[in-house]
Amino acid sequence: MSAPRWIAMPIAALVLVCGVVGVQLANGGGTYEPLRPADPCVARQVTSRADGIDGLTERLVLLGIDGAACRLHVSREALTLELAQADEPTDAQIDALRSGLHTAVRRMKADGSLPPASALVDEALESSDLNDLLKTLIRALPDSVIDSALKTDDVLTRAIDDLDLRALLADVDDQQALEKRVEVAVTGAVKDSLEARVRDLA
C-alpha cells in the first residue's frame, strides 16, 4: 500500500533539497567568503552613460579615484569613505587624488578613449559667456585646425592643475556626493579651459 500523499510530498521535497545542497557542496558552496573590494591598482573598464564632457569627466574621476587609492594602498571604497568622513583631507590624499587624475588622463590617451578637442568645443561654447559672433567664428573653424591647436589631454591636465581639491573636498559627508562634486568641478574646469584656449583661435 502506497504512503498517503501528505507523507509522500514532504519526503519528495526533502529529497530535492538534499540534492540541491549536494550539488552546491560539490561545487565549493560549502565555504563562504565575503566579497573583496576590487583592487584599485588593476586596470578596469570604466564606461559612462553620459556623452561629451560629462561622460569624459565621469570616467576621468572614477579612474582618478582608483589611481589615488592605489597610490595610498587602500581600496577605492575605503578612500571615498575616508574623504567623506574626514574633517579635512590630508596632504597625502590631495596629492594622491591629483596624481590619480593625471594618471587617468594618460591612461585614456594611451587607450584611445580621449575624444578630440573638436568634439567638445560646441558643448563648451554653449555654457560660455562669449558673444554670439565669436561663437559663430569658432564653430566655423575646421576640426583639423581645432585639434591641431588644442589637445584634449593638455586641456584636461590644465583643468586638473587649476582645481582647488582641498576646498572641493571640504564639508562632504557622503561618498556619492563626493564623487559627484569632483565630477561637476572637473567638468566646469574642462569647459573653462576649453573656452579660454579656443578664444585665442578665433
C-alpha positions as CSV (number, residue, x, y, z in Angstrom):
1,M,0.0,0.0,0.0
2,S,1.4,3.4,-1.0
3,A,2.1,6.1,1.6
4,P,-0.5,8.8,1.9
5,R,0.1,11.8,-0.2
6,W,0.5,14.1,2.9
7,I,3.6,11.9,3.8
8,A,5.0,11.4,0.3
9,M,5.1,15.1,-0.6
10,P,7.3,16.3,2.3
11,I,9.6,13.3,1.6
12,A,9.9,14.3,-2.0
13,A,10.7,17.9,-1.0
14,L,13.4,16.7,1.4
15,V,15.0,14.6,-1.3
16,L,15.0,17.6,-3.7
17,V,16.6,19.9,-1.1
18,C,19.3,17.4,-0.3
19,G,20.0,17.0,-4.0
20,V,20.4,20.8,-4.4
21,V,22.6,21.1,-1.3
22,G,24.8,18.2,-2.5
23,V,25.3,19.9,-5.9
24,Q,26.3,23.2,-4.1
25,L,28.7,21.4,-1.8
26,A,30.3,19.6,-4.7
27,N,30.9,22.9,-6.5
28,G,32.5,24.6,-3.5
29,G,29.4,26.0,-2.0
30,G,30.4,24.9,1.5
31,T,32.7,27.8,2.1
32,Y,31.7,31.4,2.4
33,E,34.0,34.3,1.8
34,P,32.8,37.9,1.8
35,L,33.3,39.8,-1.5
36,R,36.6,41.7,-1.5
37,P,36.8,45.2,-2.8
38,A,38.3,45.5,-6.3
39,D,42.0,46.1,-6.4
40,P,42.3,49.8,-7.5
41,C,45.8,49.1,-8.9
42,V,44.3,46.7,-11.5
43,A,43.1,48.5,-14.6
44,R,39.4,48.2,-15.2
45,Q,37.0,49.2,-17.9
46,V,35.0,52.3,-17.0
47,T,32.1,53.4,-19.1
48,S,29.7,56.2,-18.8
49,R,26.0,56.6,-19.7
50,A,26.6,60.3,-20.4
51,D,28.1,61.8,-23.6
52,G,30.5,64.6,-24.3
53,I,32.3,66.4,-21.5
54,D,30.1,64.9,-18.8
55,G,30.9,61.4,-19.8
56,L,34.5,62.2,-20.2
57,T,34.9,63.7,-16.8
58,E,32.8,60.9,-15.2
59,R,35.3,58.3,-16.4
60,L,38.2,60.6,-15.5
61,V,37.1,60.9,-11.9
62,L,36.4,57.2,-11.5
63,L,39.8,56.3,-12.8
64,G,41.4,59.1,-10.9
65,I,40.0,57.8,-7.6
66,D,41.2,54.3,-8.5
67,G,44.7,55.8,-9.1
68,A,44.6,57.7,-5.8
69,A,43.5,54.6,-3.9
70,C,46.3,52.5,-5.5
71,R,48.9,55.1,-4.5
72,L,47.6,55.1,-0.9
73,H,47.4,51.3,-0.8
74,V,43.6,51.3,0.1
75,S,40.5,50.3,-1.7
76,R,38.6,52.8,-3.7
77,E,35.6,52.4,-1.4
78,A,37.8,52.9,1.7
79,L,39.3,56.1,0.2
80,T,36.0,57.7,-0.7
81,L,34.7,56.8,2.8
82,E,37.8,58.3,4.4
83,L,37.4,61.5,2.4
84,A,33.7,61.8,3.1
85,Q,34.2,61.3,6.9
86,A,37.3,63.4,7.4
87,D,37.1,66.9,8.7
88,E,39.8,67.9,6.2
89,P,41.7,65.8,3.6
90,T,45.3,65.1,4.3
91,D,48.1,66.4,2.1
92,A,48.8,62.8,1.1
93,Q,45.2,62.3,0.0
94,I,45.2,65.6,-2.0
95,D,48.4,64.7,-3.7
96,A,47.2,61.2,-4.4
97,L,43.9,62.4,-5.9
98,R,45.6,64.9,-8.2
99,S,48.2,62.3,-9.3
100,G,45.4,59.8,-9.9
101,L,43.5,62.2,-12.1
102,H,46.7,62.9,-14.1
103,T,47.3,59.2,-14.4
104,A,43.7,58.7,-15.6
105,V,44.4,61.3,-18.4
106,R,47.5,59.4,-19.5
107,R,45.7,56.1,-19.4
108,M,42.7,57.4,-21.5
109,K,45.1,58.9,-24.0
110,A,47.0,55.6,-24.3
111,D,43.9,53.5,-24.8
112,G,42.4,55.9,-27.3
113,S,39.3,56.8,-25.3
114,L,40.0,60.6,-25.2
115,P,37.8,62.4,-27.7
116,P,39.4,65.1,-29.9
117,A,39.0,68.6,-28.7
118,S,36.8,69.5,-31.7
119,A,34.2,67.0,-30.3
120,L,34.0,69.0,-27.1
121,V,34.1,72.6,-28.3
122,D,30.4,73.1,-29.1
123,E,29.4,71.9,-25.6
124,A,32.0,74.2,-24.0
125,L,30.7,77.2,-26.1
126,E,27.1,76.6,-25.1
127,S,27.9,77.4,-21.5
128,S,30.4,80.2,-22.2
129,D,29.8,83.9,-22.0
130,L,31.4,84.6,-25.3
131,N,29.3,86.8,-27.7
132,D,27.4,85.1,-30.5
133,L,29.6,86.4,-33.3
134,L,32.8,84.9,-31.6
135,K,31.0,81.6,-31.1
136,T,30.0,81.5,-34.7
137,L,33.6,82.2,-35.8
138,I,34.9,79.4,-33.6
139,R,32.3,76.9,-34.8
140,A,33.2,77.7,-38.4
141,L,36.8,76.6,-37.8
142,P,37.7,73.2,-39.3
143,D,38.0,70.4,-36.8
144,S,41.6,69.9,-38.0
145,V,42.5,73.4,-37.0
146,I,41.0,73.0,-33.5
147,D,42.5,69.6,-33.0
148,S,46.0,70.7,-34.1
149,A,45.8,73.7,-31.7
150,L,44.1,72.0,-28.8
151,K,45.0,68.6,-27.4
152,T,42.4,67.1,-25.1
153,D,44.9,65.6,-22.7
154,D,46.5,69.1,-22.4
155,V,43.2,70.7,-21.7
156,L,42.4,68.1,-19.0
157,T,45.8,68.4,-17.4
158,R,45.5,72.2,-17.1
159,A,42.0,71.8,-15.7
160,I,43.2,69.3,-13.1
161,D,46.1,71.6,-12.1
162,D,43.7,74.5,-11.6
163,L,41.4,72.6,-9.3
164,D,41.4,73.5,-5.6
165,L,40.9,70.0,-4.4
166,R,41.2,70.8,-0.7
167,A,38.3,73.3,-0.9
168,L,36.4,70.9,-3.2
169,L,36.5,68.1,-0.7
170,A,35.6,70.2,2.3
171,D,32.3,69.6,4.0
172,V,31.4,66.5,2.0
173,D,29.9,63.8,4.2
174,D,28.6,61.3,1.6
175,Q,30.6,59.1,-0.8
176,Q,28.3,59.6,-3.8
177,A,28.1,63.4,-3.1
178,L,31.9,63.4,-3.0
179,E,32.3,61.8,-6.4
180,K,29.6,64.0,-7.9
181,R,31.2,67.2,-6.6
182,V,34.5,66.2,-8.1
183,E,32.8,65.4,-11.4
184,V,31.0,68.7,-11.5
185,A,34.1,70.6,-10.6
186,V,36.2,68.8,-13.3
187,T,33.5,69.3,-15.9
188,G,33.4,73.1,-15.2
189,A,37.2,73.3,-15.2
190,V,37.4,71.5,-18.6
191,K,34.8,73.8,-20.1
192,D,36.6,76.9,-18.7
193,S,39.9,75.6,-20.0
194,L,38.5,74.9,-23.5
195,E,36.8,78.3,-23.6
196,A,40.0,80.1,-22.6
197,R,42.1,78.4,-25.2
198,V,39.6,78.3,-28.0
199,R,39.1,82.0,-27.6
200,D,42.6,82.6,-29.0
201,L,41.8,80.6,-32.1
202,A,39.1,83.0,-33.4
